[in-house]
Every structure is written in structure tokens, then in C-alpha cells.
Amino acid sequence: MTTKILLAPRQPEPILDIARSLTPPGYELVIADVGSAEFKREAADIDYYLGHARKIDADFFRAMPKLKLVQLLSAGYDKVDVEAARRASVPVSNNGGANALAVAEHTLMLILATLKRLVNFHNDVVVGKWRVGNHVESRVFELSGRTLGIVGFGNIGKKVARRAAAFGVTIQYFDIARLTEDQEDALDVRFVLFTELLRTSDIVSLHVPYDDSTHNLIGACELAMMKPDAVLINTCRGPVVDENALHAALRGNQIFGAGLDVMVEEPPKPEHPLFALPNVTFTPHSAGPTWENWTDRYRNGYDNIQRVAAGRKPKWVIPELA
């Protein structure tokens, strides 16, 4: 009997071609959006779910009584009802760091774009404004010699550190799980307390999972601790930052700028207050899905599905269910 994998949501054909090309022998790929008519026809026979976490709740698990694993293509899992998964006795795994390199590169891009006012300068040039203002009003900064504070030192945080080192920065980090001294030495990083990191870093980059403990991790109090020429970078999840507090800090020049790949509401409303500020660089939650890592995501996903099918424990189970 064929083992069925539900792939959802439906992706463009070139991406589905990647998924199909990597599907192991003996497995049938069912491509259907959750809740669709095709999903309802197939749900009772689905063995594995491979996809993004749109809304994985009790109804999701009830619809697929044979489900043995939820294998996410994303790193984040904040849309997963963890208690519903626990009640259904179904493990949930994320993408095994498949997008870590992409997010690390994107982080460095946002840091440089914010320090160099890339978007502002581009917009000036294309409307015929060449070097408007003066070097004080339009000041830009070098990355070399600055201190980068990384909050959350998992797969992505470590890759950011390795790449940032090439720019001649000093790197410090905070994480609830501290590295050993040998690991810190190997990466040339040092552990500091969270408040110390905020006070002493020129760039604060966030790489934490989103849960109750990280909701509004950066608020008015934390922003007030940061240097007046500091930059805040967020490529993890929008609600980790209090956007109202960030707006006030940026509008009042309390910090120099911010680079945001994620926001509290996605997509944000067109009139979002942060859009009116010149010292914010935005990207549309696009740090993770590079063309290269679609292959990595599916390869990791199929590998984990085959592990479970062979009776072994899945890899990359989210901490709450590990």
C-alpha cells in the first residue's frame, strides 16, 4: 500500500517539480491545500504532512487520524497548536536549519542596507536627487569595528556570527543555552547578559523562536537601553518586537535605524506608522526561501519522514514536544 504525504499549501510548478523529483520511491505526494475538496477526499489516508504552518490545530489533526509526523518546511512554528499536537501524539519537526544560511545572509544585507541608507539613496537617485542633504544629515556608518549583539544563538545566530566576522566586527551573544568555553573560542564570540548586550551593542540582531517568553522581547524599556546610533535587526518573528515602542524610538532618533523582515501583522496595513519613517528598511518576510534551500527543505523533510517510517525517532522536533 502506498504511503501518502500531503504537501501543502500548493506551490508554483517549478517548486513542485523539486518536491516531486525528491519524493522517495513508495511514497505518493498528494498536493492539496488544507480544507480544500481534494484535501477532504484524501485526509483520512494521509500518513505524513509536509508543508508550511498555516493553521495546524485540533481540527487539522482530527481530519488526518493516520498522521505520524508534521514536517514543516519553515523554521518557525508559531502557527502550530502545540497542545493539539500533543493530544494527537503527533510529533512536529521544523526544517532542520535548511534556511539558516539564507537568513544569515539576509541579516547581513539588512545590517549593511540600514547602516548605508541604501533604500533612501536608491529612492533619491531614481527621482533625480543626487547627494541631497549633507554628510551630517545623511550620515552613514561602516560595519567594521562595530559590536554585533546576537540574541538567540542557534543555527542562524551562529551562521550570522561566522559571516559577520569577515567584516571585522566584535561579536557577543545572549542565549538561554550558553555555549561551552571551547565553542565560544572557536567562534570568537563572548556571552553577555541580555541587558548588557542591549547597552553595549552597535547592532542588535534577533534570532529567537516566538513564544510567550519572547513576545515583545524588545519593548520601550529595552530600546531605551540601546545606543543612540544603534541598529535593530529582526529576521525571526514580528511580535518579538513591540512595534509601537519601536516607532517611538525611531521617530525620536532614540536609535539610528532598524531592518525588519517580519512584522506583527503580515501583510501589514498600507498605512502602518513605521512606513512613514526614513530610518527603517523593510523586506517582506523573505529571508528564508531562497531558490537553493527549497531543495534543502524538501530533502530534510523526506529524510525525516523516512526515519519515522523506519521506526526511528524524528529529527528537529520542536522543543515543546521533544
ChimeraX attribute file (.defattr): number of C-alpha atoms within 10 A of each C-alpha:
attribute: neighborCount
match mode: 1-to-1
recipient: residues
	/A:1	5
	/A:2	11
	/A:3	14
	/A:4	19
	/A:5	23
	/A:6	24
	/A:7	23
	/A:8	20
	/A:9	14
	/A:10	14
	/A:11	15
	/A:12	7
	/A:13	9
	/A:14	9
	/A:15	15
	/A:16	15
	/A:17	12
	/A:18	14
	/A:19	21
	/A:20	13
	/A:21	11
	/A:22	15
	/A:23	18
	/A:24	15
	/A:25	8
	/A:26	10
	/A:27	15
	/A:28	15
	/A:29	20
	/A:30	19
	/A:31	19
	/A:32	19
	/A:33	17
	/A:34	20
	/A:35	13
	/A:36	9
	/A:37	11
	/A:38	13
	/A:39	19
	/A:40	14
	/A:41	10
	/A:42	16
	/A:43	24
	/A:44	14
	/A:45	17
	/A:46	21
	/A:47	21
	/A:48	24
	/A:49	23
	/A:50	26
	/A:51	25
	/A:52	22
	/A:53	22
	/A:54	13
	/A:55	14
	/A:56	19
	/A:57	16
	/A:58	16
	/A:59	11
	/A:60	16
	/A:61	19
	/A:62	14
	/A:63	18
	/A:64	19
	/A:65	15
	/A:66	15
	/A:67	23
	/A:68	19
	/A:69	23
	/A:70	26
	/A:71	30
	/A:72	27
	/A:73	28
	/A:74	19
	/A:75	22
	/A:76	19
	/A:77	23
	/A:78	15
	/A:79	12
	/A:80	19
	/A:81	15
	/A:82	20
	/A:83	13
	/A:84	17
	/A:85	20
	/A:86	13
	/A:87	10
	/A:88	15
	/A:89	14
	/A:90	19
	/A:91	23
	/A:92	25
	/A:93	26
	/A:94	25
	/A:95	27
	/A:96	22
	/A:97	20
	/A:98	26
	/A:99	23
	/A:100	22
	/A:101	21
	/A:102	21
	/A:103	26
	/A:104	24
	/A:105	17
	/A:106	19
	/A:107	27
	/A:108	19
	/A:109	14
	/A:110	27
	/A:111	25
	/A:112	17
	/A:113	19
	/A:114	26
	/A:115	24
	/A:116	17
	/A:117	20
	/A:118	14
	/A:119	16
	/A:120	16
	/A:121	15
	/A:122	12
	/A:123	11
	/A:124	13
	/A:125	13
	/A:126	9
	/A:127	8
	/A:128	9
	/A:129	12
	/A:130	11
	/A:131	11
	/A:132	12
	/A:133	10
	/A:134	8
	/A:135	9
	/A:136	7
	/A:137	8
	/A:138	13
	/A:139	11
	/A:140	16
	/A:141	12
	/A:142	10
	/A:143	19
	/A:144	13
	/A:145	11
	/A:146	17
	/A:147	19
	/A:148	27
	/A:149	30
	/A:150	30
	/A:151	22
	/A:152	21
	/A:153	23
	/A:154	16
	/A:155	17
	/A:156	25
	/A:157	25
	/A:158	20
	/A:159	18
	/A:160	26
	/A:161	24
	/A:162	15
	/A:163	16
	/A:164	21
	/A:165	16
	/A:166	9
	/A:167	14
	/A:168	13
	/A:169	17
	/A:170	19
	/A:171	22
	/A:172	24
	/A:173	27
	/A:174	22
	/A:175	18
	/A:176	10
	/A:177	9
	/A:178	15
	/A:179	16
	/A:180	10
	/A:181	11
	/A:182	9
	/A:183	12
	/A:184	15
	/A:185	11
	/A:186	9
	/A:187	14
	/A:188	14
	/A:189	22
	/A:190	17
	/A:191	20
	/A:192	18
	/A:193	13
	/A:194	16
	/A:195	12
	/A:196	16
	/A:197	23
	/A:198	25
	/A:199	17
	/A:200	18
	/A:201	24
	/A:202	25
	/A:203	27
	/A:204	25
	/A:205	27
	/A:206	24
	/A:207	26
	/A:208	22
	/A:209	18
	/A:210	18
	/A:211	13
	/A:212	10
	/A:213	9
	/A:214	14
	/A:215	16
	/A:216	18
	/A:217	17
	/A:218	20
	/A:219	17
	/A:220	18
	/A:221	10
	/A:222	17
	/A:223	23
	/A:224	16
	/A:225	16
	/A:226	24
	/A:227	17
	/A:228	16
	/A:229	15
	/A:230	23
	/A:231	25
	/A:232	27
	/A:233	24
	/A:234	22
	/A:235	26
	/A:236	26
	/A:237	23
	/A:238	20
	/A:239	19
	/A:240	26
	/A:241	25
	/A:242	18
	/A:243	20
	/A:244	12
	/A:245	18
	/A:246	22
	/A:247	20
	/A:248	16
	/A:249	19
	/A:250	21
	/A:251	18
	/A:252	10
	/A:253	13
	/A:254	19
	/A:255	23
	/A:256	23
	/A:257	27
	/A:258	27
	/A:259	24
	/A:260	23
	/A:261	23
	/A:262	24
	/A:263	22
	/A:264	13
	/A:265	10
	/A:266	10
	/A:267	10
	/A:268	12
	/A:269	9
	/A:270	7
	/A:271	8
	/A:272	10
	/A:273	13
	/A:274	18
	/A:275	15
	/A:276	11
	/A:277	12
	/A:278	14
	/A:279	21
	/A:280	24
	/A:281	23
	/A:282	19
	/A:283	14
	/A:284	12
	/A:285	17
	/A:286	14
	/A:287	22
	/A:288	22
	/A:289	16
	/A:290	13
	/A:291	10
	/A:292	11
	/A:293	18
	/A:294	19
	/A:295	17
	/A:296	16
	/A:297	26
	/A:298	25
	/A:299	19
	/A:300	21
	/A:301	28
	/A:302	20
	/A:303	17
	/A:304	22
	/A:305	25
	/A:306	14
	/A:307	14
	/A:308	17
	/A:309	16
	/A:310	9
	/A:311	8
	/A:312	11
	/A:313	13
	/A:314	19
	/A:315	21
	/A:316	19
	/A:317	19
	/A:318	16
	/A:319	8
	/A:320	10
	/A:321	14
	/A:322	11
